[in-house]
């Protein structure tokens, strides 16, 4: 324990030291200039362009979790996402978001920029500390810290939030590795691994691959490195890494299980087969390779935000920019290396370039789960920055700048920058054709020339100790100007827009408040519009405006929610995009009845758009009319009729939805458990020639005759009563989830899956007191593993055991 205290005290003294303060000052200088709009309150750090995930995904999620925590509850089941989903996974996995939750839902939008600035500055400080462990000159470490913090990955990624967190943790892991390798101080390594594992196990996997390559480079790049040293180091890292994963289990285990149980992994929407079957040694397309090249010069050389014209889109394309000086210094490094080092360094650099040029290997890095760069860009940037810092370190310490290599590098770079590439390449995801921004091109050219001149002056002996200062100043100017373009030339949400009666602050809020005041029962509502302040569909309005809807945009939507919608032919579960951007039952009136949609918020003339026999207008607020659905069902209704899946599958889409109002759909394997008191429905019982209003009335009245009367409701606990004349299936419009448990008359009963993905329980004749409880799966197991991991960690500290 004393060793830990000494280590922390030593680290604190260094953090408060002069060098660290200088590093902090430079990072803050650039950060305050680049993010001045959000810092001064003119705008909030939410994007309306290609970065709309900040408004449509992250912000609603922050609001939902903040509201839950301020109610004094831990995140569990939330009916504000889709038809309901377990939101515990990923809700508390990123400690950098905790300050946002403390600010509360009303103020957290203004805190986002400060969290992002903290991560950017923190990553620069950590990377600087990592470089200092590598014993490079302080001025070279300054440059490295600046390049890392304001690399393309960090600045673009800061608009998606999770990527800047990844950058922060990777810098911490690199620092903790060097402490383990050089100083045999092991305590920080499992902590850094725990943080990354809790954030996302996929990121842990990608970082592990990178870290393995880095260890190869680190050990064998040293003339004294050998296989025995390498194997011992790997064993130590594996054990400490396992300890870190154990510590993270209360968060990482639920995260992992939700990912594995999602449509993208265990469903039909996986990309694995299609991506793995592509030719292994096929070069990327023309626009792909040009994007890879041009985004090394600048993140915005091919356009900014939604105006980006390169391969794929602004986020998923290569984010390989990490300072122009790296492109000039890396060739210099190889002039200083010995033969063995040249082989090791060249191999590591070659692996990253090779896998980028031949996309099959980059996709393999992602286990063929997606065709994007993301983390790969970060790890490439780390290698580029590290190599350039090593080169500058050697130059400062007396190494001679190889002028021919330098001038040759400049000529090659300018040739690549200005070569008249054909413009007739395929269009990107947004339908835009490849185009180079001439203004950015000119700025890049100017900085390349100025940086080359400064490096030339390193050859003058009396200027060698002065030039690093000029080089750092030039790097600061370059990073500031190019990052300013990335951040401030994009369409962000202004503070004025945040407070206007538009977007999430529109008249939907007054309408929802009105409905909640008059209707205390469980109900869902839909809208014929989206409320996000951008032109794109926003499937997560319910999280911000606090109502129960059915749509959801989530990376890992609840699999049975998707299966239900697929069963009812609302979406195709084999198309990955549809499993993420799910409209729910927004445009499906019959399924709205089934799932308890009682109200519709409507903009426009509803009488000419909707059947007036189905709705009645009960209020209007601004441009929003409040309509009540006359045939809506409660959340729980009992069925005495069922239809088997084999019969159901032979119906067309409309007849399938009609059938679900006539009988509950069960799998053929489940039919032996159906009591004799329930009637079987065949496909012939569903008329092929439409569904009259009279028939609809009969079906819904029959179901409403035996409703579940809810006596107590919360997201994770529902109580109610129902009386039936015979044994029936009590249907809930809740996606089936193993976290739900049920009791009837104080007896545990098994919940069953019906309608392809929703829930039901058997009820006996007479009065039934029903209770439903939800507890997030794997949290208890994860908590036990976390406690075990913490005890082991504390035990190792107490016994002063330093692991090799």
C-alpha angles and dihedrals in degrees: 000000000000089000089056092049092049091047092050092046091049091048091048092052090052092047089054091044127110096257094052092047090053090050090048091049093053092047092049091048093056093039095052092050096045096045098035094124093060095035092054092047098246090120139007120235094257120115129220096190129063086323089068089125085083089063101031101037117014100037095050089048092051090049093049094050094042091053090048093051093045088055086060094251134120115235113269129132116002125191088195090078116069110308086328134309143185103261097178092095110086092000097104098018097104113059090192088073094056093089088057091055090049090055090058130226094291095058108024094095088068092049097056094083092052091051091050092047090050091053094047094047092041092052090051092051093047093047090048089052090048091053091048088056086057087060096239122153112280092239091053089048089052089056092047093051091050094047092050097046094049099035119132091257094054097043098043090037091054087071090060093041100209093071094057088051089053090051090052093050095045090055089050092049092051090051092047091049092054090049088053095044100042104027103023088234102145106170098090095051098069090043092054091046090049091054093050094044090052091049096054132328090215089061088048089055094049091046090050090055091049093045091053090054090045092052090051089051093043097050102035093037086068114079089226095050118117140173095258091056090045094051094047090050092050092051091051091048092047093052094045091043090052088051090052092050089049091053091050095048098106087064106022097049096056089043092052094046093050090051093049091047094050129104090249093061113019096019131075097269101079118133093208100103097042096046097041092051094061117104111281099219098036113131119234117262122271095262090044094055093042090050090050090052100041096045088058088066095045139342089234103041089106095042138293128267112321090359090065110127104186133098117316109335142318095272105035096045119089112296091193100141110117103150131311091244089071090063090056098041102045093069088049091056093062090057089062100046129099120234097266093045091047089055094048096043092044092050094052093047090044093053092058095044093044094051090049094050093045102047096196090074093047089050088049088055085060091046086246092288093127145358103239142099108226107128090020089064091054094052092046089052091051091056093045093049094044093051093047091049090051090051093050091046091056092046092051091048092056106284114142119243108239099229097191091052090046095050090043090052091052093049092049092047094049090047091053090046096051103030108130097245117189112261094208099095126128118283122255129243091285094049094251121140124233111277134162120224104234094201093056089042090057092048091050090050092051093050093046090054095045092047090050091052091051091050090049089055089057084075089068103089097212091051097047095098093042099048096068088066092052090046092053091048090052091048089051091051092048095047092046096049096044095042089048088058091049094051107029102038090062129089109261130174111262123220089243091056090049091060100038122098090260136092115012088349094061127122090280087089094059090046092050092048090051092051093048091051093054100035118050095172126095111276141153127219135198134199131213088221140042122244102208112120091240133075094249124091113270110206094182102062090121092065092057099037095039107235136120111255133149109240124095140179108196136139090232110028117188104279097221091049087057092044091054092051090046091049089054091047093244092127141359110253090201092066107081096206092055091054090057101039101045119173091196113204093327093127099027111089096183092050089047088060091049094049097047101257100166101165138042125198108210136189115198133020103330095182092067094041103042136041106267090210090066101049142040125197112235102171145350131216117187106309094341120098118200111221127187119215107227097204101043118141127223119253090259125041132159124237127204091180131066139182124206121237093242091056092042094052091060092063125092119245098270094045090050090059091046090050091056089061091051100045142357113259116231134176117263090242090059096054095091087065093054110106120239089244090072121083125228119234120208129202089253090063089066107078114232095210104070140286116272124212090244092054091047089051092051093049096047094042089053091053094043090052090077106032129162105253104214112218098174130017139184132143092265103029129046127177127185148142133237133177121204134175096221141014106292143158114264105213124208123194088225124114111252110257131168089228091071118087127181138209126191116193088347093304121117112243132184119253115222132203117244137168090032095294114006130098139256143161132202116253126197127227114283131024117347124192105206127198126180122192129187128200121168110255119247094013094109092047090045091050091053091050091047092052089049091050093049091049091051091047093050091044091054091050093048094050091045092233111166111194121220 
